[in-house]
Amino acid sequence: MTQRIEDYALIGDRESCALVGLNGSVDWLCWPRFDSDACFAALLGTRNNGCWRIWPADEDYKVTRRYREDTLILETTFETASGRATIIDFMARRNGHPELIRMVRGDAGQVAFKLDLALRFGYGAVTPWMARTDGGAHRAIAGPDMVVLRTPVGMTGDGWLLQSDFTVSQGETTPFTLTWAPSHEPLPAASSPRRALADTEAFWKHWTSQAAIDGPWAGAVMRSLITLKALTHAPTGGVVAAATTSLPEKIGGPRNWDYRYCWIRDATLTLLALMNAGYYDEAQAWRDWLLRAVAGSPQDMQIMYGVAGERRLIEWEAGWLPGYEGSTPVRIGNAASTQFQLDVYGELADSLHQARRGGLTGNEAAWSVERALTDHVCRVWRTPDDGIWEDRSDRKHYTFSKVMAWVTLDRAVQAVEHYGLPGDADRYRAVRDEIREDVIANGFDADHNTFVRSYGSQAVDASLLLLAELGFVAADDPRYIGTVEAIERDLLHGGFVHRYDTGEIDDGLNTTEGAFLVCTFWLVDAYVAIGRLDDAEALFERLLSIRNDLGLLAEEYDPVDQRQVGNFPQAFSHIGLINSAFNLTRARGENGHTIERG
């Protein structure tokens, strides 16, 4: 039976990650990086596309799970008529090799388990050659990939599937270690699962102890911070948008995208989340990643990059995979990487501005990059673009895109006037004011007292909720309040906010989608800004209530089917949770150290 998206848990080693189902099956694993080919792809297909399941032989079992406090170590406990046992799942890196370690611990009585291990490289398309080594390990090789299984348990197999039946009694622990290495290298050395577990727990405990968070939602914030850390590529500092590709935004629909890349769109809100939580090293690593990724001509800047700043993210379809619950196509890569989105210049400029305000250590290249971007925006801001939501129809003059062009110039003015950086503040100010006049003239509907999605449209867009936070209008401006009310009226369905009305607007896909969770967090922030604190807190609690049992959020939520949809877990959703919690806590007068955008 297919697991619901919220039935999955995330484990990872901060360079790669896996999803573990409530049924004890690892259904998604990409090695050695977040965006590498999957060797377990059952999430988007069947067992034949690769998975690793451990489950009780007695199918009449009760299952509970949790993360060890303040860690990414998953414990799934199965209780049967004969006893109780726990699978401890985590990932580690040993001598540069990623490992997935599963330890089955007997807690009470005796529990008989079954194990299926089906390795499929190339997103479930390639069956590896499997053999047993002289040391008793099981090795699978295909092309550039080698995966080695080490365990004291006896295994049987028919060439494509390893299986085992084993029993654990109270006080016993049976380990399984799966290790990846390049196929041309020698067999990776064996490691100690117990030591790896202790080291992994020590790492997370040390990292979480550094958090500067308090208030009534500190627990939810901590889990979101751990998730954000798990989605951060440790060697480079890049933050991937999600752990998965092609989980549908509407079950059965074609809105299935690869989110295992780093979006410039997320830059500022990611930076604020990290700095407000006290994680300045991670914030600085993200700022530095941004500067490296966009280095070069501003006209060549992309909206997203690979985890190390790669630019070629060619989109193709894995036609052999049937998709999650039949949702096709399954896409690898992302064609939106070649789109022109005017807003990303403002996002980058604002992130560099917030880094200055937050006191991050200076980077000599930062202002040079920002000046070049600012000059480029002065030349191109009148050009229609594809918009923040990567519209795949005709380009338009999106209001939010123009506002972000205004942000680019506004932050440049502040850099010169408040931080003493060299630049032509008068020119920047003149272009900034020209953009503002253009937006007010063409992006505001005076008859309905609301800013609109694009010039000439009467529809609204959830991105307009950010206009006050960005400083384009004051929170008490009647035009902003009118915009919030219009979004409530037109985009708030079932208690959650949609990005825009996909039933009325042609975005090139002609299908509906779930409510975009970060947009609902933006409405929380808008309520805080305009003084509707009770509404803000009620909406925030509603958002918390739809997290899965481990505190994880996908990209979207379907309020009709009452289930999470879209890629999972989604960094942007957790960033929204973190920032809204800080905004609410500050507004309630319970925290005074946070950094506000603007």
Secondary structure, DSSP 8 states (H G I E B T S, - for coil): ----GGGEEEEE-SS-EEEEETTSEEEEEESSSTTS-EEE-GGGS-GGG-EEEEEESSS--EEEEEE-TTSS-EEEEEE-SSEEEEEEEEEEEETTEEEEEEEEEEEEEEEEEEEEEE--HHHHTB--EEEE-TTS-EEEEETTEEEEEE-SS--EESSS-EEEEEEEETT-EEEEEEEEEETTS-------HHHHHHHHHHHHHHHHTT----STTHHHHHHHHHHHHHTB-TTT--B-SBS-B---SSTTSS---B--SEEGGGHHHHHHHHHHTT-HHHHHHHHHHHHHHH-S-GGG--SEE-TT-------EE-TT---GGG----EES-GGGG---THHHHHHHHHHHHHHHHT----HHHHHHHHHHHHHHHHHTTS-B-TTTT--S--B-BHHHHHHHHHHHHHHHHHHHHH---S-HHHHHHHHHHHHHHHHHHSEETTTTEE-SBTT-----GGGGGTTTTTSS-TT-HHHHHHHHHHHHHHEETTEE-SS-TTTS--SS-----EEHHHHHHHHHHHHHTT-HHHHHHHHHHHHHTS-TTS---SEEETTTTEEESSSSBHHHHHHHHHHHHHHHHHTTS--------
